[in-house]
Amino acid sequence: MTHRLPSAAPLLTPSRTAVLEGIAGFVPPEAVANDALPAAWGVDDAWVRRRTGIGERRRAAPGVSTGDLALEAARRALSAAGRPPVDAVIVATSTPDRPMPAMAPRLATRLGLGGPAAWDVSAACSGFVYGLAAAVGALASGCADRVLLVAAEVYSTLLDPQDRSTGILFGDGAGAALLRRGAPDEPGAVLALDLGSDGTGEDLVQVPGGGALERSRPGEFGPGDRYFRMRGHDVFQHAVTRMTQSAHTVLKRADWAAEDIDRFCAHQANARILSAVGARVPVPDDRHVTNIARVGNTGAASIPLALADAAARGELHAGERVLLTAFGAGLTWGSAVVVWPELPAVPGIEAADSADSADSADGVGGAGGAGGFDGTDSTGGADGREPAVREPVA
């Protein structure tokens, strides 16, 4: 059964909504190229690019946590926006530093924000869009005047070293968006949202162990159940279908046609998924915002990372109509539309010292390991023509 937020109107009806006023991203210094993947996996650069569009992915250094990456991305976003006061912090992640407490209160403290409202969102790769909906609610209701939304993942901590199908896909990173309360007719306003879920697909993408279920049934789980598992063929089909449907729904709510879309930013799951969804909306390839070739699949962080990367490179312009869509474990999915605003200078997402990160965790900041991007074509040779694949790809 599919569950959706009720919406009888094409636009968000409150007189106030969330307005984007800053964005930034961060990826760790270590880049793992396809040629550096374990020899036992039996893959090469051409094989990985053909199936996923990925040329390299980033890995957090030992001891660097999701919270550390979130901190760096958040600092960059706040610094770029001039450090305005923040009333609420939302962290979207499926790789939290610990089961309890939530990460957001600690992040707010590390940022020196005082005592704002702070909570986590767990919607896997849909987390940023779900967090965006939560930010809209907090701002429109008057609970906050400004919200810091951070999406961060260290997927490398969940990957089975023996599982090439997930190992080739996932990378670590964080993205942060600063949102203020504003009017729907302002540039940067979130104009429409769509969210959905289907719990019957919970076993398609999961980490079976590590939670209360394992603790309550100690004989049913083994060490391997704490690794990420995915049924790639089924996930591919669901991802394409759900993101396409959600994109059409949110466009209808915003009273936009597909040809009105200037920029399309989907969850960076796999180049063939991006191509398939784009073809079904439809949005021409030259309007896609993507950086999967350089960072891999970064889960909830993928959309803000791609947006921050594009903005830093001058590839997003004020007035452009932007469609966001995502799909993740749960199953969950969601979409949003926004008219891109004029933003302060956006820092690049590669590792470099931020203006105030002298006390960043070791291995997080620092230009010494920046690694630089090579501008590889984001499609990575993936042609998007195959309707399904045998290897897990989302």
N, C-alpha and C positions, 0 to 999 in steps of 0.2 A: 504494500500500500504506500502511495506517495503522499507526503504531508507538505503542505505549502502555507506560507504566511498569507493570511487573507488580504486581498487587495481588490477593492471595487473601483479604484480610480487609476488612470494611466500614470499619474505622477504622485510622488509623496505629497500627501495633502496638508501636513502641518505647515504653518507659515514659516517655520524655521527648519533647517536641515544641516547637514555637515558640509563644510566647504574646505577643500584641500588648500593648505597654505604652506606646506613644506613636505619634502620627501627625500630620503637618502637610503643607501644600501651599503652592505659590507660583506665581502667574502674573505676567507682566510688566505694567507700568503701562499700556502702549498697548493700547487696545481698538479693534478695527476692526469697526464695525457694518456690517450688510449694505448700508446706503445709501451707505457710503463705499468699497465695492468698485469696481474699475475700470469706468468707463462702457463700455469696449470689450467687456466680458463680456456686456452686455445682460441683466443680472439686476436684480431689485429685492427689497426685503425680503420681500414676500409669496411670491415665487417660491422664494427660498432657504429660508424657513421651511417652506413646504409640502413641499419635497423632503428637507430635512435636519433640521428642528427647530432650526436654529442661528440665533441673532440677532446674535451677535458672536463674535469670536475674538481672542485676545491675541497680540501680536507682540513679540519681543525687540528691543531697540534695537540699532542697528549696533554691532558690537564685543562684544556680550553673547553668550556661548556657552552650550552645553548644560551645561558644567561650572559656570558661574556660577549658573544656575538650580538645579542640583542642590545647590550649596553653600548657597543660601538656604533651600531646603526642609529640608535636613539640619540646619542650624543651628536652625531653628524646632522640629523634632521633638526634637532633643537638649535644647534649652532647656526645652521644655514638660515633658520627663521628668526634669528635674533634673540633666542632664549625667552620666549613669552611664558607667562604662567600657565601651568597645566592643572586641570581639575580632575582628570581621570586618565588612567593608564590601562590599556588592554594589551595582553600578550597572546598571540595565536601561535600554538605549537603543538606538535605531537611527539616531541622529544624533550619534555621538561627536565629540569635538573634533578628533580625528585618527585615522587608521587604526591607529596604534601609538604609544605604549603604551596599555593600557587606562586608562580614566578613574578607576577606583576608587582606585588607589594615590595619585594626585594629590589626589583629594577627601579621602582620609583625612589626608593631610599638611596640606591647607588647613584642615581641622577641628581640627588639633592632637591627633590621636588616637594618636600614636606610630607603631608599626609593626604594625598589625593585618593579618591576611589580607585581601586585597582583589582583587576580580576583577569583570569585566563579564559581563553576560548579553545576548545578541543574539537576541531572539525577536519583534522588532517589537512590535505592539500587545499581544501575549500576554506581554510581558517581565516585567510585575509578578508575574503568577501563576507564571511559570517561576522568577523570582527568589525568590518565596515558597517554592517547593519546594526550591530550593538552600539557603535559610536553614534550613528544617526539617531538611535533611540535616546541615548543619554543627552545628546545635544538638543534634539527637538523637544524633549520633555522638560528641559530646564535644569536637569541634574548636573550639567557641566557646561562651561562656556568654551572649553578647549579640551580635546582628547588626543593623547598620543597612542597610536596604534602601531604595535611592533609585531612582526611575524618573524620567527627565527627557528632554525632547525640545525641539529647536528646528527644527521642521518647516519653518519659513519659509525656511530655508536650502536646502531641497530642492525648493521649489515652482517650477514653470515659470510665469513671469509671464503667459504666453499661455494657460494651461490653467485655465479657470474651474472645471472639474469637481473638481479637487483644491484649487484656491485658495479655494473657498467653505467647504471642510470643516475644514482643519487649523489648529490653533493651537499656541502654545508654552506650556510649563509644566513643573512638577516636583512630585512627591509623595514623601514619605519616611515609612517605617514603622520603628519601633524594636521589635525582637523579642528576647525573652529565653528561655532554656531553662526549661521548666516541665512540669507534668503535663497529660495530655490532659483531665482533668476540671476544670481551672481555667478560669474565664471568660477569654476572649481566646485560648484554645488553637486552633490550626489542627487541625481534627478529621479532615479527609479532603481528598485532592487527586486530580485527574485531569489528565493531560497527553497531547497527541496531535500528530501532524504528518502532512503529505502533500506530499512534495517534487514530486509531479507537477504541482502548482499553483504552482510557483515563479515563473512568468511573470505571474501574475495581479496581483501587487502587488510592485513592484520599483523599484530604481534601477539600471539596467543597467550604467552605467559607474562609474568611480571606484575600482575594485578591481584586484586582480592580473590578472583576466581582460582588462581593458582594457589594462593595461600590457604584457601578453604578446601582445596582438593589436592593435597601435596603429592598423591600417588599418580595423578593423571598427566603431569607435565614433566618434561625433561629440560636440560640446559638449552637445547636447540630451540625451544619454544619462546625464548626471549629474543629471538631474531625476527626480522621483518620477513613476512611471507606474502606472496602475491600470485594470483592466477591471471597471468598476463593477457591471455587471449580474451577471457571474459571481461577483464577490466578495460581493455581497448574498446570493445563494443559498447559497454556502458558509458565510458567517458565520452565517446563521440556522440552517442545518442543524447545523454543528459545535458551536456554542455550546449549542444545545438538547440535542444528544446528550451533550455533556460535562456539562452541568448535571444531567441525569438520572443519569448514571454516578456523579457525586460524591454526589448525594443518596442513591443506593442504598448507596454505601460508608459513608456516615454514618448510615444507617438513618433518614433523614428522609423525610417525604412533602412534596409541594409545599405543602400547607396548613400545614406547620410553619414555613415561611419567613416571617420578619417583615420582612426587608429584602432586596431584590434589587439588586445592583450589577453591571451588565455594562459591558464596554468601551464607552465613549461614542463609538461610531462614527457613528451616525446615528439619529435618533429613530424612524424606521420600523423599523430593525433591532431596536432595543430593544423596541419594541412587539410585533414579530413573535416574538421569542424569549420575551418575557414571556407572551404568549398561549399558547405551546406548552409552557411548563414545567408548569402555568401559575401566574403570580403576578399578582395584581391591580395595576393601574397605581398605585394609591395606596401601594403598598409599594416602588415603584421608587426607587432613589437615583440621581439624575441632575442634572447641571448643564451639559449639552451646549449649552443655549441661550445660556449666558454665556461659555463658553470654547472651544467647538468640539471637534473630535477632537484630543486631545493624545497619541495613541499610547500607549506604555507607561505614561505618567503618568496616563492618564485614570481608572483605578480608584482609586489612592490620592488623586488630586485630588478626585474625587467624594466619597469617604469622608471626607476631611478637611474638605471644605466642609460636608457634612451634619453632621458632629460639631460643628464650630464654630457652626453654626446651631441646635444642640440638637435635630436631627432623628434622631439615633441614640441609643439608650438601652441601658444595661447590661442584659444578659440576652436581648436580641433575637438571633434566629438569622439570620445573614447568609450569603447565597449570592453568590459572586463568579464571573464567567465572562468569558472574553476570547477574541478571535480576531485573528490577524494574519498578516502575510506569512510565507511559508515553504513551505507554509502551516503555521501553528501555532495551537493552541488549548489552553485549560486552564480548570479550575474549582477552587474551594476553598470550604470552609464553615468558619465560625467563629462562636462565640457572643460577641457584642460585650461587651467588658469596661467597667468603670468606669475612665475615663481622666482624666489631668490636663487642665486647660483647653486646648482646641485653638485655636491662633490662626487667624484668617481667612486665606484663600488670596490675597486681594487684596494689591497692593503696599503695604507699610508697613514701617517700620523694625523689624527684629527686635531682640531684647534685646542682641545682641552683633554686629551686622552693620555696624559703623562702617567696616570696610575692604571691604565688598562691592563688586563691580564696579560702575562707573558705569552707571546705568540699570537696575540690578537692584533694589536696595532704595530706600527713600525714599518718604515719603508724598505728596510733591508731585504725583506722577502717578498716584495710586491709582485714580482713575477710577470707583470704586464700582459695585456691581451694582444693577440696577433691579428684581430680583425677577421678571423675565419668566418666564412659564410655560415649563417645560422642554420641553414637547411642541411649542411653537412653531407650533401649527397643523397639524403632521404627523399624519395620521389613521391611518397604519400599515395601511391596507386593501389597498394595491396589492401583489401578490405579487412584483413585480419592477419595476425602473425602467430607463430608458434612460441616464440620467446616472450616472457613477460616484458611489457613495454610501457607501462604507465606508472 
